[in-house]
Amino acid sequence: FFQKTLNAVQSWFTLFGWSKGQNPISIPYSLRSDVCIVQLTVAQEKNFKRRVDKDKGFYEMLVHLNGQSIPGIAASQSLSTDPVERMFQLHWQHSELLSFLKRKGAYLPHIMPEFLLAPEDYELWSEVNTGLRRGSMRSSGKLSGRNIFVLEHRTFETMSKRAWTDVLLQMYKVFVLPRISSRMVPDPSSLESLQNMPGIKSEPLCSNVYSRYERTILIWLNKNYEKNRKIVWKDNERGGIPPTRWIVNFDQDLLDSLVLAAQMAGYCPYLIPTHFIKMYTNPTTHEQFLHNA
């Protein structure tokens, strides 16, 4: 499941994350290299500068999606030639990124800045914070009062991949979903069959789980599912027409793929006789769930 999620995230940001066309990304490798690979500049022999390739760096992507940069972080960030100091600079940069996203509404309490470092920088960070290497006291974990958890290489790679995936997902949540307008989603209460069903409010303070934009999508899912379920599966021989359902989340309520099929049928009705009619409308086995997917 996680690999499928990662592939979907990579595909979306590859296609739509950039201002000047497609740019393939690989999580976490290309993202880590973008903020960590540096090259020596001619003008400053003692400084390194992050490589920027045709406006297709990670922070250029962030500016494209958000419309503004992170205060204090330039597109072409000068970095120290000293490995330890450079690691501290990158750690600070990642801290600022996470703080910036959280202020925008991202939910990332489980992501530490060090999880976004490259493996060699994480190794330096571990050595400095455990006392194996002398480093700048300004970034010492002992001084910050935060417990230090040192991960082995394989575990770190797994954590890094998950961390960067979650960062991109939250960027999508706070930068892309707000473009959805509630005016584009008709009031589901206009459907007679939904008038007796509890509604989903899109007001900002009516949920501590989903944002107003995510709730707008839930309203849209409910409307299209109820509108299309009798059309899509009226001749279904694998369970008949599925019953009305109240869609309130993006995991359990979408598990059998019927809700997603109903959405697609509204825009691609030609798929009904070739694909959707063959779905199980009351799946009970793993094979049936897999068939629907």
JOURJO-V660339 format. One record per backbone hydrogen bond with DSSP energy under -1.0 kcal/mol. CO is the residue of the C=O (numbers start at 1). NH is the residue of the N-H. E is the energy in kcal/mol with one decimal. If there is no record, write none. Layout:
BEGIN
((CO & NH & E) (CO & NH & E))
END
This chain:
BEGIN
((1 & 5 & -2.2) (2 & 6 & -2.9) (3 & 7 & -2.5) (4 & 8 & -2.2) (5 & 9 & -2.4) (6 & 10 & -2.7) (7 & 11 & -2.3) (8 & 12 & -2.3) (9 & 13 & -2.4) (10 & 14 & -2.1) (11 & 15 & -2.0) (12 & 16 & -3.2) (13 & 17 & -1.3) (14 & 23 & -2.0) (26 & 30 & -2.1) (28 & 32 & -2.8) (29 & 33 & -2.4) (30 & 34 & -1.7) (31 & 35 & -1.2) (32 & 36 & -1.1) (33 & 37 & -3.1) (37 & 51 & -1.5) (39 & 49 & -2.1) (44 & 47 & -1.3) (48 & 79 & -3.2) (49 & 39 & -2.5) (57 & 61 & -2.0) (58 & 62 & -2.0) (59 & 63 & -2.0) (60 & 64 & -2.2) (61 & 65 & -2.2) (62 & 66 & -2.5) (63 & 67 & -2.9) (70 & 73 & -2.2) (77 & 50 & -2.0) (79 & 48 & -3.1) (82 & 86 & -2.8) (83 & 87 & -2.1) (84 & 88 & -2.2) (85 & 89 & -2.2) (86 & 90 & -2.4) (87 & 91 & -2.5) (88 & 92 & -2.5) (89 & 93 & -2.4) (90 & 94 & -2.5) (91 & 95 & -2.0) (92 & 96 & -2.5) (93 & 97 & -2.0) (94 & 98 & -2.5) (95 & 99 & -2.4) (96 & 100 & -2.5) (97 & 101 & -2.4) (98 & 102 & -2.4) (99 & 103 & -2.1) (100 & 104 & -1.1) (101 & 106 & -2.6) (102 & 105 & -1.2) (108 & 111 & -1.2) (112 & 115 & -1.6) (113 & 116 & -1.6) (114 & 117 & -1.2) (118 & 122 & -2.7) (119 & 123 & -2.1) (120 & 124 & -1.6) (121 & 125 & -2.6) (122 & 126 & -2.5) (123 & 127 & -2.2) (124 & 128 & -2.6) (125 & 129 & -2.3) (126 & 130 & -1.3) (127 & 132 & -1.8) (127 & 133 & -1.7) (136 & 139 & -1.2) (137 & 140 & -1.2) (140 & 144 & -1.7) (152 & 156 & -2.9) (153 & 157 & -2.3) (154 & 158 & -1.7) (155 & 159 & -2.5) (156 & 160 & -3.2) (157 & 161 & -2.2) (158 & 162 & -2.0) (159 & 163 & -2.8) (160 & 164 & -2.6) (161 & 165 & -1.8) (162 & 166 & -2.5) (163 & 167 & -2.3) (164 & 168 & -2.2) (165 & 169 & -2.4) (166 & 170 & -2.4) (167 & 171 & -2.0) (168 & 172 & -2.3) (169 & 173 & -2.0) (170 & 174 & -2.5) (171 & 175 & -2.2) (172 & 176 & -1.7) (172 & 177 & -2.0) (176 & 179 & -2.0) (177 & 180 & -2.4) (181 & 184 & -1.7) (182 & 185 & -1.2) (187 & 190 & -1.9) (188 & 191 & -1.9) (191 & 194 & -1.7) (192 & 195 & -1.1) (194 & 197 & -1.3) (203 & 206 & -1.4) (211 & 215 & -2.2) (212 & 216 & -1.5) (213 & 217 & -1.5) (214 & 218 & -1.9) (215 & 219 & -2.2) (216 & 220 & -2.0) (217 & 221 & -2.6) (218 & 222 & -2.4) (219 & 223 & -2.3) (220 & 224 & -2.4) (221 & 225 & -2.4) (222 & 226 & -2.2) (223 & 227 & -1.9) (224 & 228 & -2.0) (225 & 229 & -2.2) (228 & 232 & -3.0) (229 & 233 & -1.8) (233 & 236 & -1.2) (238 & 281 & -1.7) (252 & 255 & -1.1) (254 & 257 & -1.5) (257 & 261 & -2.1) (258 & 262 & -2.3) (259 & 263 & -1.7) (260 & 264 & -2.3) (261 & 265 & -2.4) (262 & 266 & -1.1) (264 & 267 & -1.1) (264 & 268 & -3.2) (268 & 271 & -2.1) (269 & 272 & -1.7) (271 & 275 & -2.4) (271 & 276 & -1.8) (272 & 277 & -2.4) (275 & 278 & -1.3) (276 & 279 & -1.7) (285 & 289 & -2.2) (286 & 290 & -2.5) (287 & 291 & -2.4) (288 & 292 & -2.2) (289 & 293 & -1.9))
END
